[in-house]
């Protein structure tokens, strides 16, 4: 195990692999916007979340949690940890209650993400 104190000014050389992970669309939008806001890659954010979780620690500061709440509201993400292990995949682009009542087609309005911090 690598000691956090020893890492403060050093870099660890690792090997990354490409993965085809499927994820709920709005969760991904929030994660991508959060990564963009912090000028990070999505992979860096996910690695940080996982490494913190593996140590039983929260990966987010109070300010980050506030930003995530804003992003969840913006992307209409109404899921929380209670939904974990209860999600099932439906038809692409369709959420419960999100269909146009006249055509039956899923509504897909693109939103512009909030600006990232300068």
N, C-alpha and C positions, 0 to 999 in steps of 0.2 A: 504494500500500500504506500502511496506517495503522501508525504507530509505536506499539509497546506502551507505551513510557514516556510518551507523550503521552496515553494513555488511562486512566491510573491513577485520575483523578478525573472523567473526562468520560463522556458517553453519546453513542452514535452512533444517529442516527435511521435506521431501516431500514424496508423493507416486507416483511412476512411474508405467505406464501400458505398456504392449506390444501392438504394433500396426502393422498393415499390410499395411503400406502406399506404394503405387506404385509410382515410380518416373522414369524419363528419365535416361537411363543407364549411360550415360557419366556424367551427373550431379552427380549421386550417386558416381561414381568413383572419381570425383574431391573432393566431400565432404569427402569421406572415406580417401583419401590420405591426405587431409588437416588435418583431425582429427588425423591421425597417425603421421604426421609431428609434431604436437603439443602435442603428447602423451595424447590425449583426446579420449573419445568415440564419436561415431557418434551422439548419443543422446545428449551428452553435447554440441556439436557444433550446432545441430539443435535448442536446447533450447535457446542457446545464441543468435542465429540469430533471432529467433522469439521474444524473450524478448526485444532485441534492436529495432526490427521493430515496436513492439507494442508501444514503447516510441518515435517512429519517429527518431531513431538514427541509424547511420551506425554501424554494428557490427564488422567491420574490420579496422585495422590500415593500413597505407600505405604499410608497409612491408607485411602484410597478403594479401593485394590486389595484390601485386607483385607476391607472391607465388601462388595465385589463377590463375593469368594470365599464369604462367609457367605450372601449372597443366592443365589448359584448353587447352593449346597448346599441351602438352604431350598426353592428352586423346582425342584430336581432337574435343573438344567441341566448336562449332562455334555459339552456341546460346547465346543470351544476354537477357536483360529484355524486349526487344521488342517482344520476342517470347512468353512471358507470356500470358496465356489464348488463345494461338493459337495452342498448341500442341495437336495432336491427335495420338492415339496409332495405330501402324501398326502391322505387323507380328513380333513376337519375333526375335531378332537378326538381323533385317534388317532396315537399314537407307536408305533414298533416295540416290540413286547413289552409294550404297555400295555393290551391287550385282556383283558376278563374271559373266562376259559376256558370258563365255562358258557354265557354268552349271546353271546359274541363282541363285546359292546359295549365301547367305550372307557371306561376308568375316569376319572371327572372329579371328584375330590375337591377342593373349594376350600380353600385354606389362608389363614390370616390372616397378613399381612405382619408382619415384625418392627417394633417401634415405632420411630418416627423420633427423631432426636436432639433433645433439648430445648435 
